[in-house]
Amino acid sequence: MSAKPFSRLQTNFITGLAVVLPAVISIAVVVWLFGTVSNITDKLLFAVPREWKYINGVSGDIRWYWSLAALLLALGLICLLGQVARHYLGKKLIATMDNVLLRVPLLNKIYGTVKQVKEAFAGHSSAFQQAVLVEFPRQGIYSLGFITGEQRTEVQFKTPQPVWSVFVPTTPNPTTGFLIFVPERELIRLDMKVADAIKSIISLGAVTPDYQTAEPRQATTMAPTPPPATK
């Protein structure tokens, strides 16, 4: 085989791989996610007879449609719990459950941390007030961060000018990062929503929200210099 047909075959293979690979990865992630969640939700099928659930009638793998039914049941129970949590009695029950879990040794550390992360990223109660750009880790390089509050404590009294608490997350895991204190004049406030900024961080910058300036920039041309006046 000559070099030219081989080169064309190689190009076609790489192009085909680029087309197929995203679909294969997406399907693999969905299958993995379904299998992982099913290992938890299948526990809801305790009332279903074994001969109905298991493929061999005794134990082992559960028939896929029963796993799907368990997943739908779990989703229904979560929606029901969410409905209950919106009312006064439900809020009281959740508060009681929180207090109980936070008193259990070891479990309280894990539950408390997860709860704090959830509250930091949860809609209206988010600790992230606004997306900003800051020069970090050094001058001339910009990092995407989130304002978490204006300092009114010892940090503020010992700095020469008003500073804001800014959380600079790492990518692609925005739950870890750096807490820095930035003067107001060094903050570049962004119009993008906090949720869009988080998507950009998780996607390694591949996903960025659309942005249009209020007044599109127009190319400017310098006016010709008038000739000197003649006497």
C-alpha positions in Angstrom: 0.0 0.0 0.0 1.4 3.4 -1.0 1.9 6.2 1.5 -1.0 8.4 0.1 -3.8 5.8 0.5 -2.5 4.9 3.9 -2.4 8.6 4.9 -6.0 8.9 3.7 -7.1 5.8 5.7 -5.4 7.2 8.8 -7.2 10.5 8.4 -10.5 8.8 7.9 -9.9 6.7 11.0 -9.1 9.7 13.2 -12.1 11.6 11.9 -14.4 8.7 12.5 -13.0 8.2 15.9 -13.6 11.9 16.7 -17.2 11.4 15.7 -17.8 8.1 17.5 -15.8 8.7 20.7 -18.1 11.3 22.3 -21.1 9.1 21.8 -19.4 6.0 23.2 -18.1 7.9 26.2 -21.6 9.4 26.8 -23.3 6.0 26.7 -20.6 4.4 28.9 -21.1 7.2 31.5 -24.9 6.7 31.5 -24.5 2.9 31.8 -22.0 3.3 34.7 -24.2 5.9 36.4 -27.3 3.7 36.1 -25.4 0.7 37.4 -24.0 2.7 40.4 -27.4 4.2 41.3 -29.1 0.9 40.8 -26.9 -0.7 43.5 -28.5 1.7 45.9 -32.1 2.0 44.6 -32.4 -1.8 44.2 -32.7 -2.0 48.0 -36.2 -0.5 47.7 -37.3 -3.8 46.1 -37.2 -5.8 49.4 -40.9 -6.6 49.1 -40.6 -8.1 45.6 -40.3 -11.9 45.5 -36.9 -13.2 44.7 -38.1 -15.3 41.7 -39.5 -12.1 40.2 -36.4 -9.9 40.7 -33.4 -12.1 40.0 -32.5 -13.4 36.7 -31.7 -16.9 38.0 -34.6 -16.7 40.5 -32.5 -16.8 43.6 -29.8 -14.2 43.8 -27.2 -12.3 41.6 -28.2 -9.8 39.0 -31.6 -8.2 39.1 -33.6 -7.9 35.9 -33.0 -4.5 34.3 -36.7 -3.5 34.3 -36.9 -4.0 38.1 -33.8 -1.8 38.5 -35.5 0.8 36.4 -38.7 0.5 38.5 -36.6 1.0 41.6 -34.9 4.0 40.2 -38.3 5.6 39.3 -39.6 4.8 42.8 -36.6 6.5 44.3 -37.2 9.6 42.1 -40.8 9.6 43.2 -39.8 9.4 46.9 -37.3 12.2 46.5 -40.0 14.4 44.9 -42.4 13.5 47.8 -39.7 14.4 50.3 -39.1 17.7 48.6 -42.8 18.5 48.7 -43.0 17.7 52.4 -39.8 19.7 53.1 -41.5 22.9 51.8 -44.1 22.9 54.6 -43.6 23.8 58.2 -43.8 20.3 59.6 -41.4 19.0 57.0 -38.9 21.8 57.8 -39.1 20.9 61.5 -38.5 17.2 60.8 -35.5 18.0 58.6 -34.1 20.3 61.3 -34.5 17.5 63.9 -32.8 15.0 61.6 -29.9 17.5 61.0 -29.4 17.9 64.8 -29.4 14.1 65.3 -26.9 13.4 62.5 -24.6 16.3 63.7 -24.4 14.7 67.1 -23.2 11.3 65.9 -19.4 11.0 66.1 -17.5 10.7 62.8 -20.8 10.9 60.9 -21.2 14.5 61.9 -17.9 15.5 60.3 -18.9 13.9 56.9 -22.5 15.1 57.1 -21.5 18.7 58.1 -19.0 19.0 55.3 -21.4 17.7 52.7 -24.1 20.0 54.0 -21.8 23.0 53.8 -20.8 22.2 50.2 -24.5 21.8 49.3 -25.4 25.2 50.8 -22.5 26.8 49.0 -23.8 25.7 45.6 -27.5 25.8 46.2 -29.4 28.5 44.3 -30.7 31.4 46.4 -28.8 30.4 49.5 -25.5 30.2 47.7 -22.5 31.7 49.5 -21.2 32.8 46.1 -22.5 36.3 45.6 -20.9 37.3 42.3 -18.4 36.0 39.7 -15.3 38.1 39.4 -11.8 38.1 37.9 -8.8 38.6 40.1 -5.1 38.6 39.4 -4.1 35.3 40.9 -1.7 33.6 41.4 0.4 36.5 40.3 0.0 39.9 38.6 -0.9 39.7 35.0 -2.7 36.3 35.2 -6.4 36.3 35.8 -8.4 33.6 37.7 -12.2 33.2 37.9 -13.5 33.5 41.5 -16.6 34.2 43.5 -17.2 36.9 46.1 -18.3 35.4 49.3 -18.5 38.5 51.5 -17.1 41.8 52.5 -14.7 41.6 55.4 -15.6 43.4 58.6 -13.3 41.4 61.0 -9.7 41.4 62.0 -8.6 40.9 58.4 -10.3 44.2 57.4 -8.9 46.2 60.3 -5.3 45.1 59.5 -5.4 45.8 55.8 -4.9 49.4 54.4 -8.1 49.4 52.3 -11.5 47.6 52.1 -11.1 44.0 51.0 -13.6 41.3 49.8 -13.4 37.6 50.5 -13.0 35.8 47.2 -13.0 32.1 46.7 -10.9 30.9 43.7 -11.9 27.3 42.9 -9.7 24.7 41.3 -10.8 23.0 38.0 -12.5 20.7 37.3 -13.5 20.3 41.0 -14.9 23.6 42.2 -15.4 22.4 45.7 -11.7 23.0 46.5 -9.7 26.1 46.0 -8.2 29.2 47.6 -9.6 31.9 49.9 -8.0 35.3 49.1 -8.8 38.8 50.3 -8.9 41.3 47.4 -9.2 45.1 47.5 -12.3 46.5 45.9 -10.3 48.3 43.2 -8.6 45.1 42.1 -11.8 43.2 41.5 -13.2 42.8 37.9 -16.9 42.1 38.4 -18.5 39.9 35.7 -22.0 39.9 34.4 -22.2 36.1 34.0 -24.3 34.2 36.5 -22.7 32.2 39.3 -24.1 28.9 37.8 -22.6 29.8 34.4 -19.2 30.5 36.0 -19.3 27.1 37.7 -20.0 25.4 34.4 -17.0 27.1 32.9 -14.8 25.9 35.7 -16.0 22.3 35.6 -15.6 22.2 31.8 -12.0 23.5 31.9 -13.2 26.7 30.2 -14.7 24.8 27.2 -18.2 26.1 28.1 -18.5 29.8 28.4 -21.7 31.9 28.5 -22.5 34.2 25.6 -21.7 37.9 26.2 -22.6 41.0 24.2 -21.4 44.4 25.1 -24.0 47.2 25.5 -22.3 49.1 22.8 -20.4 47.0 20.2 -17.0 48.3 19.5 -16.5 49.9 16.1 -13.3 50.3 14.3 -12.0 53.8 14.5 -9.9 55.5 11.9 -7.7 58.4 12.6 -8.6 61.6 10.8 -6.0 62.8 8.3 -3.8 65.5 9.6 -4.6 68.8 7.9 -1.8 70.4 5.8 0.0 73.3 7.4 -1.5 76.7 6.7 0.3 78.6 4.0 1.2 82.3 4.4 
